[in-house]
Amino acid sequence: MTNGAAVAGSVAAMAEAMKAIGAIILVEPQDFLGILQKTEKPLVVHSPSGLLTRYKYLTSYKGLTFFTKSKEALLIPASVETITAKKIVLPQI
């Protein structure tokens, strides 16, 4: 396989991943917390990562996926269902 074919394959795979996932909307941490307040039964996936620990958070609201990251852990309300992930991986374009 040539380098060009490998790159084309990677781009095609990424495009398919984006179709499956849909749009991911990056918001500020405070806006993310605001979205949780609007959600009836929110679910948050969170993951600490990296040497300089940046906390990552993902949730869904009205069919859209929202993502934020923060140097400090967010104060997620106790009523929010949470899942701790080893890592959150997002496609990059």
PyMOL commands that set and color helices and strands:
alter all, ss='L'
color gray80, all
select helices_A, chain A and resi 3-21+29-38
alter helices_A, ss='H'
color red, helices_A
select strands_A, chain A and resi 24-26+43-49+54-61+64-70+81-84
alter strands_A, ss='S'
color yellow, strands_A
deselect
rebuild
show_as cartoon
